[in-house]
Amino acid sequence: MTNTEKIANAKKRIDELERLIKYWNNSDHDETKIVNFTRNIDKKVA
């Protein structure tokens, strides 16, 4: 993975975190909201 790709991925994560922060800040004034995140769990055999 090149440095350019790493930077692009980091920017995507930062943007997602900023959207979550804005959502959480807005939900302080509303009723409690539930955010469902999908989790991918890989079963690995030792």
GROMACS elastic network, one bead per residue, 0.5 to 0.9 nm:
[ bonds ]
;  ai    aj funct       b0    kb
    1     4     6  0.81721   500
    1     5     6  0.61838   500
    1     6     6  0.67934   500
    2     5     6  0.52444   500
    2     6     6  0.63374   500
    2     7     6  0.87264   500
    3     7     6  0.61452   500
    3     8     6  0.85918   500
    4     7     6  0.51566   500
    4     8     6  0.62124   500
    4     9     6  0.87015   500
    5     8     6  0.50450   500
    5     9     6  0.61826   500
    5    10     6  0.85619   500
    6     9     6  0.51942   500
    6    10     6  0.61493   500
    6    11     6  0.86604   500
    7    10     6  0.50426   500
    7    11     6  0.61768   500
    7    12     6  0.86883   500
    8    11     6  0.51635   500
    8    12     6  0.63624   500
    8    13     6  0.88441   500
    9    12     6  0.50982   500
    9    13     6  0.63644   500
    9    14     6  0.86999   500
   10    13     6  0.51308   500
   10    14     6  0.61716   500
   10    15     6  0.86312   500
   11    14     6  0.50196   500
   11    15     6  0.61081   500
   11    16     6  0.85937   500
   12    15     6  0.51517   500
   12    16     6  0.62540   500
   12    17     6  0.86987   500
   13    16     6  0.51035   500
   13    17     6  0.61965   500
   13    18     6  0.86211   500
   14    17     6  0.51015   500
   14    18     6  0.61400   500
   14    19     6  0.86714   500
   15    18     6  0.50955   500
   15    19     6  0.62782   500
   15    20     6  0.87144   500
   16    19     6  0.51564   500
   16    20     6  0.63032   500
   16    21     6  0.86999   500
   17    20     6  0.50349   500
   17    21     6  0.61366   500
   17    22     6  0.86454   500
   18    21     6  0.50600   500
   18    22     6  0.62330   500
   18    23     6  0.85863   500
   19    22     6  0.51701   500
   19    23     6  0.61506   500
   19    24     6  0.86312   500
   20    24     6  0.60719   500
   20    25     6  0.84890   500
   21    24     6  0.51176   500
   21    25     6  0.60593   500
   21    26     6  0.85655   500
   22    25     6  0.50742   500
   22    26     6  0.61592   500
   22    27     6  0.85915   500
   23    26     6  0.51648   500
   23    27     6  0.61467   500
   23    28     6  0.88958   500
   24    27     6  0.50100   500
   24    28     6  0.65382   500
   24    33     6  0.87698   500
   25    28     6  0.55114   500
   25    29     6  0.78556   500
   26    29     6  0.60135   500
   26    30     6  0.70833   500
   27    31     6  0.67829   500
   27    32     6  0.66791   500
   27    33     6  0.66913   500
   28    31     6  0.74781   500
   28    32     6  0.76354   500
   29    32     6  0.88046   500
   30    33     6  0.78091   500
